[in-house]
Amino acid sequence: MLILFYLITRSTIYFWNYLFNRMDKIDDADNQSSLKESNESINEVFSKSTNFSENSDVNSMTDAEMKILGFKSRICRQHAQKKFAKFVTPKDSPIYSMTQKKRGKCVIFNHEKFENNRESQRNGTNYDEKAINETFSTLGFEVKIYKDLKFNKIIEVITSLQNENHDDCDCICFFILTHGKIGDNVSAYDISYPVQMIWQPFNSDNCISLAGKPKLFFIQACRGVTSDSGIQGRSGIDSDEMTYVLPMTADFLYAYSTMEGCYSFRDTNKGSWYIQTLCKVINEHWKNYDMLKMLTITLRKVATEYSSQHDEMDKDKKKQMPTFTSTLTRDLYFNSEFME
């Protein structure tokens, strides 16, 4: 009886071992096949950039296209996780180090005209471009201007910047000048897309050479159709030893020309309220004030000094309230004397 039990037990163990080994081999084969198919899809899509039809929208992308974009992001994260960031600012420093060889790039996506007049022409936006170029060149940035790009070209620029080595740079800065919609969608020449697609490639997982460095994003665009009538009233660094850990979403600044759901005003003969005010404030105060203080001054000036004049009653005598969200972990000064 014991011998029979022993034989049955051994046979059962052998059977399950055989079955599990078979399943592992099948899974391995499936995974390799799936990975091969995914890589082929990625190569096909990204070698051509993302190809959309004339009137398509990122929000109407197929599930497969969205998965491919997500897969590419995961590959970037996996690659980044194998490296260590080289922090240039000491862990307990209250101020960002801004003493690298280069200040960094300031990228302007300026949209004035749109395909087949699907959006109204943004007259006056070139005044904003000029003001940004002059101001941020003064701050030491290498300004790059891109006009009326299609979405796939924007992605090409972003991907190229993501893959650059920014070790010798203090920070990076973007301006998106375009039409916007509720839900933080902005317009390229041909389609609308979520503005998050601009900054997500630069978090510390996806762009390790910018880890621990300021990443600034300024968006001049409407964020809805609501207007604001306002209310009257009376009136020296050892970077080799820096091994601290930061969240991958740290060191970002997202600055919007208006609140969620609201209009953003632009003077066709002078430029937008927000960008023109921002550049004037920075020109006046950058040697003494940090970025967030200058933004606060900008918000106050736009909120109190401007009121729209428009032929349409629902857009006349309206106000605008800029806003920003910051995960900056230190004060950001463009005057390197603050680091001495």
Residue, then its C-alpha position, 0 to 999 in steps of 0.5 A: m500500500l505504501i509503495l502504491f501511494y509513493l508511486i502515485t505521489r511521484s507521478t503526480i509531482y512529475f505531471w505538475n512539474y512537466l505542466f508548469n515547465r510547458m506553461d513557462k515555455i509557452d509564456d516565454a514564447d508568447n512574451q517574445s512574440s509580443l515584445k517583437e510585435s510591440n517593437e515592430s509597432i513602435n519602430e513603425v509608428f515612431s520612425k514616421s512620427t505620429n501620423f494623424s489624419e487632417n481632422s483627427d484629435v489625440n483624444s480620438m486616437t485608437d487604443a493601439e496608438m495610445k498603448i504604443l505611446g505608453f509603451k515608449s514612455r515605459i521603455c524610457r523609464q526603464h532605461a532611466q532607472k538603470k542610471f543615477a542622477k548627478f545632482v548639482t544642487p546640495k540636498d539642503s540648499p535653499i537655492y537652485s544651483m545656476t552656475q553650469k556652463k549653459r543656462g539651458k534652452c528656452v523653447i517657444f512653440n508659437h502658433e499663429k495660423f492653423e490648418n484649413n482655418r480650423e482655428s482663428q488666426r492669433n494676431g499679435t502672438n509675434y509680439d509675445e515671441k519677440a518679448i520672450n526671445e529678448t527677455f530669456s536671451t538676457l537671462g542666458f538661455e539659448v532660445k529656439i523658436y518653432k512656428d506653426l508646427k504640426f503635432n508630429k513635428i512638435i513630438e519630434v522636437i520634444t523627443s530630441l530634447q528629451n534625449e539630449n544630455h543636459d548635464d552642463c545646463d542649469c534648467i530648461c524652459f518652454f513657452i506654448l503660445t496657441h489656442g486652448k480648450i477646456g481640459d488643458n488641450v492646446s492646438a498644434y497646426d493640425i490637431s489639438y493635444p493634451v498639454q501634458m504631452i509636452w512636459q511628461p517626457f522631462n520628468s526625472d525618470n524620462c530625462i535623467s540629465l534634468a533630474g533635480k533641475p528646474k523645468l519651466f512651462f509657460i502656457q499662453a492659451c485659453r482654457g475654456v469659454t468662461s469670462d470673469s467680470g471681476i468685482q469692484g473694490r476700494s481700493g561650491i558644490d560636491s556633486d559626487e556625494m549627492t545621493y539623495v532621492l527626489p520624486m520624479t515630478a519634483d522641480f516643475l513649474y507650470a504657469y498658465s495665462t488664465m484659470e481653468g475654464c476661462y478666456s485668455f486675452r491677447d491684444t492684436n497690436k501689442g501681444s497677450w496681457y500675460i506674456q507681455t507683463l511676465c517679460k516686463v516683470i522679469n526684465e525689471h526684477w530678475k537680478n533680485y527676485d526669485m521666479l515665484k516672486m516674479l510670477t506673483i507680481t505678474l499675477r497681481k499686475v494682470a489681475t488689477e491693471y487689465s480689463s478687456q475692450h471688446d465688441e461682443m458684450d460677453k467679452d467686454k470689460k472682463k478680467q483675467m487671472p493667471t495661475f501657476t502650480s509649482t513643485l520647485t523644491r528651492d528658490l530659483y534665481f537667474n542671478s548666479e550671485f545668489m549662489e556665491 
